[in-house]
Amino acid sequence: MEATTGPVLYHKLQLWEPGTESEEEEEEEIAEPLVLSLRRSQNTPRNKVGGLPGAWARLLASLLLLAVSSSLALRQLHSRDSPKENLGSVAPPASRHSHHPGVYHHGAIISPAATCSQLGQELLVAGGNVVDAGVGAALCLAVVHPHATGLGGMFWGLFYNSSSGNSTALTAGPVQTLAPGLGLPTALPALHLLHTHFGRLTWPQLLAKPTKLAQEGFEVDAPLASALAAQGTKGLCPLFCHTNGAPLSLGARATNPKLAAVLHQAALASSSDLVGDALLSLLVKDLELGEPPAQPMPSLEPALQLSMPQGVLFTTPGPSAGPELLELLESALHSRTPSPTSCLSLQQTAMTSGSSAVATVDSSGSMLLLTSSINSSFGSGHLSPSTGVLLSNLVARSAPSAWACPLILRGTLDDMESDMLGLVASGMPRGTKAITCTLLNHLATPQTQHQAQQRPTESPGVCGQGSLLQVAVHAEHAHVSSVPSGCCPFQGY
């Protein structure tokens, strides 16, 4: 072995250099721990400039490699923990795998308006539940889709609580008249009642964005633009008209400051009994009525149930179309399953835009289906000057079967973790038959084919006109879709 010159000191193990030691010596030395002393004589030949030994070169290279590796590891950890999108006040955890559109880890919402689906998602991400998301989106639709819903209309709903296994119906009660041809509005008391019992966020939180949209403006989307073009401007100016009197077109900006004031006042209400009082007082003044009529209070009741081999069905009681729906289903379950073509034909006939729907779901199985109506496009056409509210033309003879028949299927009565399905119709006078047909096709379809890929719609104008909204829970994921496929905007996280 070549002799070492100079006082280079090593403890227990001498660093190996090629060609300087035998393999036998190397095997003996490697078995001992390495402790390197950095003491070196200043006048050793190996310490001269340009004469670094192989051992020191390897040490410096190792330190450099360690520094680069640490930097890359920190960068990878940072990118993993950073969400790709900002979805609200609290970012959802990053997903480690991808899904088809309409399939989400935690919760989802689908509605006829992209703005309102986005609001529902923001409420879910902020810590709200399906009731918060659904009620918030419904209040949003009352602002941006006055042709189909609004504070002048009435609401029915169906809520399934996965924690308790209970299903509760929001009932609007019998239709009452405010004045000849004008329905008495019950939207605010109904939504407040539902939120008070089952919501998690505060009531003002749900009203904040709808109020802002009404005050600062919102973009006219395809469904509203289409309804305005068909309706004309009679009774709707100046809110929904250009300065030349033409109806607002797609992409135009609309505001409704009077409606914003009503929503702001409603946010201050302490109970469902009081939430609609300010609106009713202003309407009575506008219509020059003597005394405000007695306002029927919506109620929460146990949902109707129908047991069948595949599970349990839930829907709303009368005077909604729920009882009619269960009769159709009970009869159809003993007959041949209809084909998908016949279901589509049911949706495409005699459509109306005087109703709207929202559906929300979370991965635990809780879901809320809301449906509302003002009876026809823009309701009565009477725009209250003091409130910015379009009153409905729902009267006692109005048939609820056109819109009020939400349906929930729970896979089995005993298994709280079984798959769930929710269906709610919008804009279909034959909604009960369309839902019956869709459910029977669902039951006849293999489970692996239930979740077809949803594509974001390029023509959202069809949503709400002969549409069925579907929500489901499968394999601990929330699913949202529509029939026809992809016609309504959805959001989730």
Secondary structure as UniProt FT lines:
FT   STRAND          10..11
FT   TURN            18..20
FT   HELIX           23..30
FT   STRAND          35..36
FT   TURN            42..43
FT   HELIX           45..47
FT   TURN            49..50
FT   HELIX           54..81
FT   TURN            101..102
FT   STRAND          103..104
FT   STRAND          107..110
FT   HELIX           114..125
FT   TURN            126..127
FT   HELIX           130..144
FT   TURN            146..148
FT   TURN            151..152
FT   STRAND          154..161
FT   TURN            162..165
FT   STRAND          166..171
FT   STRAND          177..179
FT   TURN            180..181
FT   STRAND          182..183
FT   HELIX           187..198
FT   HELIX           203..216
FT   STRAND          218..219
FT   HELIX           222..231
FT   TURN            234..240
FT   TURN            243..244
FT   TURN            250..251
FT   STRAND          253..254
FT   HELIX           257..267
FT   TURN            272..276
FT   HELIX           277..287
FT   STRAND          299..302
FT   STRAND          304..308
FT   TURN            309..310
FT   STRAND          311..315
FT   TURN            318..319
FT   HELIX           322..332
FT   TURN            333..334
FT   HELIX           340..348
FT   STRAND          355..362
FT   TURN            363..364
FT   STRAND          367..373
FT   TURN            377..380
FT   TURN            385..387
FT   TURN            396..397
FT   HELIX           400..402
FT   STRAND          407..410
FT   TURN            416..417
FT   STRAND          420..426
FT   TURN            429..430
FT   HELIX           431..444
FT   HELIX           447..449
FT   HELIX           460..462
FT   TURN            463..464
FT   STRAND          467..474
FT   TURN            475..476
FT   STRAND          477..483
FT   TURN            485..486
FT   STRAND          490..492
//
